[in-house]
Structure formats: C-alpha cells, structure tokens
Amino acid sequence: MAGLWRHGDFLKLWGGETISQFGAQITVLALPLTAILTLQATAGELGVLTAMQFAPVLLITLFAGVWLDGNRKRPALTIANLGRAALLGLVPVLYVADLLSMPVLYAIAFLTGLLTAVFDVAYVVYLPSLVSKDQLVQANSRLEATYSIASIGGPGVGGLLVQWLTAPVSIVANAVTYLAAAVSVAAIRHREPPPDRPADRASTWTEIKEGLSTTLRDPLLRPLTVGSAWFNLFEQVILTLYLLYGVRELHLSTSLLGAVLAVGSVGALAGSFVADRAGQVLGVGRTMVWTMILGCAALGLVPAASGSPLVAGSVLAAGLFVYGLALAVFNVHSLSLRGAIVPPELLGRVTATYRFFVFGTIPLGGLLGGLLGEQLGVRTAMVIAVAALLAGAVVFAVTRIRSVGDEIFGPKETLCSLD
C-alpha cells in the first residue's frame, strides 16, 4: 500500500483522473438534463443522445487498440483531455448564443465520445507500464475509489449547479477539470520505452483479428466479455431512463436526483475498499459472480420506487448503493484479471476488443431504452431490463470465471494465448 503512495507518477495519473472524473460526473447529470429541461427531449431523443455518446466505441476502439500497441500512450491521454475540454466548453457558449439544439448536442456528445473511447483504452493500457503487476489490484482499487469519490460529489454538485446556473452552463465545470487532468498527465516524469515495432509488422486488420481471436477464444476472457456486454446493454436501458423517470414520474428535484446518485456512489466507494479483501476471502471468480448477481438484483429497486419524493428517493438510493458497491468490486477484479493474464504486447488490442463488445452495447441499450420507454412506458421498460440482467447473471455464474483464484497474479502466470 505504501508503495503506491510513494509512487509520484502514479499519483499524478490518479490525481488527474480524480479531477476529470469529478467533472465528468457533473456532466453525467447535466448533459441529459440539458436535453430534458432545456430542449424538452423525449425518451426516444434521450436514447439517441446516449447512443451518440457511446457509438464511437464501435467505430474507433479496435483501431485505437492497434495504434496504441505501436505507439506511446501518454500523449493520447493528454490530447484526449484537451479535446474533450474544448468540445464541452461549446455547450454553455452555444446555449447563451441561443444556438443549442438536439442535433448540436448529438454532435458534441459523439465527438466527445470519440475522444473518450481512445482515452479509455489508452488509460487501461498505460497503467500496467506505470506500476508493477503485484500492484495492479491496489492501483485499480484506487482508481475505482476515484470514480466512486467523484461520483459522490459530482452529481450532488451537478444538481446544485443545474439549479443555480442551468444545465448547459454547469457543463463548463467538466471542461475545466479536463484541462486540469491534461496538465497532471503531462507532468508525469516516467518515460515509456519505445514500442516494439517489428519490420515485418502485420497489417492493421491482421492485428485487429489477433486481438479478437485472443479475446474470444480464451476461456476466461470470452465469458467475461460476453457477460459484461450483456450487463451493459440492459443496465443502459435503466440509466437512460433514470433521470426522465425521476423528473417526470417521481417528481424529484434535480438536487435530490443528484443526491440519490451520490448515495449510490458511496456504495461504490465502499466496494473499492473491500474489493481486495473480498477476492482473498471468496476468490476472484466467486467474487465476480456474486457481485454480478447482487448488482443486477439491486437495480430492481429502481422501477420499484414510488410514493412521496422522500420515500421514492430513499428506495432509489438503497438500490443504487448496493448496485454501486457490487459493481465497484466486480470492476476492480475484472480490470486486474485482464491486466494479469494478457501479454503486454497484446494488451492494447485485447483491451480495445473487450471495450468494443462491452461498451459497444451501451448505445444499443440507449436506443432500446428509448424505444421501450416510448412504447411500453418508462417503468415497464426498466422492469424488463432488470429481468434480462438477472438472466444474464445466472448464465455468467456457471462459466469458468467462478473457478478463478488469486494464482493469476503470480509473476509467471499467463493464461491468455493464441493456441
């Protein structure tokens, strides 16, 4: 533990991500509220907005993985942060100029998502080059704690900013945090070794195929990828409709909605602290299986919420607390598992492949949520999503993941191969 606290470069990376994630959590609330409150968006339009944010995962992630395997990762992190700052800074400017519309919001969401897709692959691939393998779980736990801490303060502050400044203007806070993160990453002193670029390097498509083959043929990576993709598909149905549900059906204020999200993030913070211990007690595989089931079940409280704003908010908060805790524990071990078993020369492509499938279902989930919400009603759509999540969790529980133990973090263990 003390090793990471004395690791100056990791602290810069961690600090920059903490700042940017705090701002990003403001935008998680403020961007859809801009659509709902300022532009009077329907459930279908919210689904399209979600799709625009995450569609770039399908378009660029595989190519980004190949490119990152042959290039330094840190410059990509800095450039992505600067680009996202510039794009999000346009939202309040266009709003004040009375030029903001849903098509414009779609375009900004898409371009920001494009940079985020590259950043997220680069970030995951860069971390193992910065810390040792035996520090990966601790490092990922701290990063998961970062997301949780940011999620605790971000939505609450975002809800207040929306009330004080309007939703579009509050997004400027995220632009500022991305600028600060770019400075922090640029200050890292560690220099990446030159990437290995063999003279007979295969074509881009061949390298993409290698990443796909490695991920989909490995007995651990395959069920992890499929199970996570299914989860994200139906989780996004709920997340797409959550704010619309809270504002128009439960009649919750933006500040209360932000507070509910913050309570859920307290659970995620708790999960990041207990993740390592849970893995030691239950084993990595059983921990992932049980947290997947628990997180899916907890989301069932979202469509169950009803009554007065206080009662409904309390039910939502309870569900999101348990969901956040379970998801944080799962994510820590998912990241660490992939970082430990994938050879370094394939990590960029495998990470990109994983994100292609897992995050590629998010825009589909957004569109599905919008469609189901308009055709069947918001609450019914979320009930269907919870049932699908639980079915997926049961299937995930019987895969080989359940038998994974801590031996994967041994110094010479590599389970991933192209055989």
Buried (B, 14 or more C-beta within 10 A) or exposed (E): EEEBEEBEBBBBBBBBBBBBBBBBBBBBBBBBBBBBBBBEBBBBBBBBBBBBBBBBBBBBBBBBBBBBBBBBBBEBBBBBBBBBBBBBBBBBEBBEEEEBEBEBBBBBBBBBBBBBBBBBBBBBBBBBBBBEBEBBBBBBBBBBBBBBBBBBBBBBBBBBBBBEBBBBBBBBBBBBBBBBBBBBBBEBEBEBEEEEEEEEEEEEEEBBBBBBEBBEEBEBBBBBBBBBBBBBBBBBBBBBBBBBBBBEBBEBBBBBBBBBBBBBBBBBBBBBBBBBEBBEEBBBBBBBBBBBBBBBBBBBBBBBBEEEBEEBBBBBBBBBBBBBBBBBBBBBBBBBBBBBBBEEEBBBBBBBBBBBBBBBBBBBBBBBBBBBBBEEBBBEBBBBBBEBBBEBBEEBBEBEBBEBEEEBBEEEEEBBEEE
